[in-house]
Amino acid sequence: MTETGSYKDTVNLPKTNFDMRANAIKREPEIQQFWEENKIYDRLSKENPGELFILHDGPPYANGSLHSGHALGQILKDIINRYQLLKGRKIRYVPGWDCHGLPIELKVLQNMKPAERQNLTPLQLRQKAKAFALEAVEDQSKTCKRFGMWGDFEHPYLTLQPEYEAAQIGVFGQMFLKGYIYRGLKPVHWSPSSKTALAEAELEYPEGHTSRSIYAAFPITGLAEAVKPLLGEYLSELGVAIWTTTPWTIPGNLAVAVNADLNYAVVEVSRTDVEAQSNGGFKYLIVAADLVESLSSTLGVELTVKATFKGKDLEHTTYRHPLFDRESPVVVGGDYITTESGTGLVHTAPGHGQEDYIVGQRYGLPILAPVDDNGNFTQEAGEFAGLNVLGDGNQAVIDALTAAGSLLKEEAYAHKYPYDWRTKKPTIFRATEQWFASVEGFREEALKAIATVKWIPAQGENRITPMVAERSDWCISRQRAWGVPIPVFYDEQTGEPLLNAETINYVQAIIAEKGSDAWWEMSVAELLPESYRQNGKSYRRGTDTMDVWFDSGSSWAAVTKQRPELRYPADLYLEGSDQHRGWFQSSLLTSVAVNGIAPYKTVITHGFVLDEQGRKMSKSEGNVVDPNTIIEGGKNQKAEPPYGADVLRLWVSSVDYSSDVRIGKNIIKQLNDVRGKIRNTARFLLGSLHDFDPEKDAVPFEELPELDRYMLHRITEVFEEVTDAFDNFQFFRFFQTVQNFCVVDLSNFYLDVAKDRLYISAPNAFRRRSCQTVLKIALENLARAIAPVLCHTAEDIWQYLPYKTPYKSVFEAGWVQLEEKWRNPEIAGFWQQIRQIRTEVNKVLEQARIEKLIGSSLEAKALLYIGDEQLRSSVKALNPTNGDGIDELRYLFLTSQVEILDSPDKLQGVKYNLQSDTWGIGVVNAEGEKCDRCWNYSTHVGESEEHPLICERCVAALAGEF
């Protein structure tokens, strides 16, 4: 045994089959199969002792594949659910999909030849749309499972299921019977490109929209009593000046509105320039007093104020429409009339604007909207009939105003304008017969309900509150075939709608049994209750379907309330911040209208996913990050390696999701490195426990050396912080804490120091077993703590535990397990100082290593001076002549010897040193010879006859004594 190198077989090196590489593409599906075969989710979700926790899934749209934004939301949900499971709560997670609506209908139509499209019946279109939606659900469901999501994917909820549609009809029916649903001719956002009404949530406002805005004047025909004395002399040449960004709405003009409290003026118009644009032959104009100056320069004329008066004094003044033979009133509008732009007088067309409509109702004006479904003028628009309002119609109206001497000026105006978010084309405001939900009727209750909910982040409440407070009534009807029908019949003679409890319940029962296709398949007689079949009237069925936000907004009734394993209201809704105007709001409105409560107790919102530069992702930019590519790798696996789902999940936990987040190749690569560090730490822990039997070998807490007790204190701090992070849904805190624990506390400190104890001591030695006792606690808690996020990695670690455990899966093992007695702030403060000193010693060692004084730190002896007397004597206690072989500076610093100096003088002349006001550190060569087994230097090497090459510690270790 005496030749060099012959002792390496006596060293206890780590042993484990746990792979350093994640090999996720192979390993993750194996782990998912292990969960499946052992029914881990199934069992825990039902049998956990804790109370039920329901996170209700907001339905992604069954169209296309899941993108990074979906990955963020879906994985966040899974992290929360898995944490709740580990905490011992019962979970029921039912994934859902939104399956109706225009985008699917358009996709189906795009895939057909024009000739086929012509002959398509609503039923055929519906069948094709259904097949398309189910295919997308299948694809997205597979992706969710590959993300590692747990849930009832065998029984998801789909808005096209008969039981779902029937529950939705039920919600509609209850709202109708409470008086919250009505039919009205009102202006709505109309999309000529989709030929349907749209909800606020179906609009977008792209940058860079420019409208052709005009200033025009209408001749005044009669003055209100209040202004007659003041303005009588100007009447024959007087006009009201208006401004609009939609000239095509002028044929629908039925009033001009003023703000009662603003000051208005009559101004005399005099040309400053002979070439100046015609001002329509008006010598005098009425405009807002505050705008006289700016209008003068806009119109290129000089305006002289002749008289001023309040807006309310103008009420009931009349003017003549410049293009049609009709007289209209000046009316008092609301606060929407300001002096920020235009003339301070607003052209009012009750058929083409929300505020115009409200004012029109007040004054009993008709609702004129001479525009058809395609966005073309109707016969009512006279000479403009047949022209498209967004095209030639606009130009024709401007030309006609010019010819009539009414146009004052035209100019381009850049502003936000609503577009159909599906076709990306502009919409118009147009009055049509639609079904509405009266938000007005339950607005106060809805606002009260919002205040009962916990919003995370808190500003969610500030977003949804004004949206509901200012929301006009919700247009719920759509002129499309792919959706849930509005179950209404119309009297063929009178056009009167037939809708009551009896007809609604009858249709609801049919749909529950046969699905909503029945509305198109069955005859009207079959859809009507008995009493209406022979009553001498004939009916036709309505052809409108419901807004898809009404579909998904009814999910509380169709899912959480209807499924026995769930409950309503749900504990949590979690979606992107755009859902304050979408699903969060439609769910709230329907739930409050029917039951007077919010459908959720807590709402979490996440931001959007941007690329690494912080730009929005778009196919045209080529900066889309596909979650599938991250998991499975790209076409070129060198450039786009497969990282597996855990790296994607780790990314989700690393970002502060409450605002917009970034993803890209470099970010993912860094997260792969972090996963690597966590795996490596776990691998060392597993390997170091290969011969440890917790039943026999664990050292009782009371007997643990101080370093080990300090480590248990640290473990307590770390995992309490992690628990708090999960409890508060702040997963980035989990990410930072765990990463820091693995790298700083374990790898760089405790495990670095532990190697000597683990490798060199006799297998059964106290100093080794006490270390393993701590490693076991660290390992099991690490696996549990990462399990909600790195679910595959945690399970992988658990499967390689080298000792018996009662739990087949890490998820059965439950959440982290800490003991109150481990908490020890008294020693923690002291050990924090020791770690600080250790960091400084390492700096000096590194300097000596760079300049080749030493190779390994074991070739060094550290000299240490500490100014503070109390600390010095505490540190001295860690430098005994004969210690416990654990709590000693030489092991903590990884040097062969340490000398504590009583004064800093001894450091003079030491080449490698570092000094501050409070301490001094020096490094010199170690004394004695290098031990052939532990590589420490000792003056006792060679003293043993049997083992002349090794030190006294190793001689004792081989005898089983150290």
Secondary structure as UniProt FT lines:
FT   TURN            4..7
FT   HELIX           8..10
FT   HELIX           24..37
FT   TURN            38..39
FT   HELIX           40..47
FT   STRAND          52..53
FT   STRAND          55..56
FT   HELIX           68..86
FT   TURN            87..88
FT   STRAND          90..91
FT   STRAND          96..98
FT   HELIX           102..110
FT   HELIX           114..118
FT   HELIX           122..146
FT   TURN            147..148
FT   TURN            153..154
FT   STRAND          157..158
FT   TURN            159..160
FT   HELIX           162..177
FT   TURN            178..179
FT   STRAND          181..191
FT   TURN            192..195
FT   STRAND          196..198
FT   HELIX           200..202
FT   STRAND          203..204
FT   TURN            207..208
FT   STRAND          210..222
FT   TURN            225..227
FT   HELIX           228..231
FT   HELIX           232..237
FT   STRAND          238..244
FT   HELIX           247..252
FT   STRAND          255..258
FT   TURN            260..261
FT   STRAND          263..271
FT   TURN            274..275
FT   TURN            280..281
FT   STRAND          284..288
FT   HELIX           289..291
FT   HELIX           292..299
FT   STRAND          301..310
FT   HELIX           311..314
FT   TURN            315..316
FT   STRAND          318..320
FT   STRAND          327..332
FT   TURN            335..336
FT   TURN            342..343
FT   STRAND          346..348
FT   TURN            350..351
FT   HELIX           354..362
FT   TURN            363..364
FT   TURN            373..374
FT   STRAND          376..377
FT   HELIX           379..384
FT   TURN            385..386
FT   TURN            389..391
FT   HELIX           392..403
FT   TURN            404..405
FT   STRAND          407..414
FT   STRAND          419..420
FT   TURN            421..423
FT   STRAND          428..437
FT   HELIX           439..452
FT   STRAND          454..456
FT   HELIX           459..469
FT   STRAND          474..475
FT   STRAND          477..478
FT   STRAND          489..491
FT   TURN            492..494
FT   STRAND          497..498
FT   HELIX           501..514
FT   TURN            516..517
FT   HELIX           518..521
FT   HELIX           524..527
FT   HELIX           530..532
FT   STRAND          539..541
FT   STRAND          545..546
FT   HELIX           548..553
FT   HELIX           556..560
FT   TURN            561..562
FT   TURN            564..565
FT   STRAND          570..576
FT   HELIX           577..580
FT   TURN            581..582
FT   HELIX           583..595
FT   STRAND          600..606
FT   STRAND          609..610
FT   TURN            612..613
FT   TURN            619..622
FT   HELIX           627..632
FT   TURN            637..639
FT   HELIX           645..654
FT   TURN            657..658
FT   STRAND          661..662
FT   HELIX           665..688
FT   TURN            689..691
FT   HELIX           694..697
FT   HELIX           701..703
FT   HELIX           706..727
FT   TURN            728..729
FT   HELIX           731..740
FT   HELIX           741..750
FT   HELIX           751..760
FT   TURN            763..764
FT   HELIX           766..786
FT   TURN            787..789
FT   HELIX           791..799
FT   TURN            810..812
FT   HELIX           820..822
FT   HELIX           825..850
FT   TURN            851..852
FT   HELIX           857..859
FT   STRAND          860..866
FT   HELIX           869..876
FT   TURN            877..878
FT   HELIX           889..893
FT   STRAND          897..901
FT   HELIX           904..907
FT   TURN            908..909
FT   STRAND          912..915
FT   STRAND          919..925
FT   STRAND          929..930
FT   TURN            932..934
FT   STRAND          937..938
FT   TURN            939..942
FT   TURN            948..949
FT   HELIX           952..958
FT   TURN            959..960
//
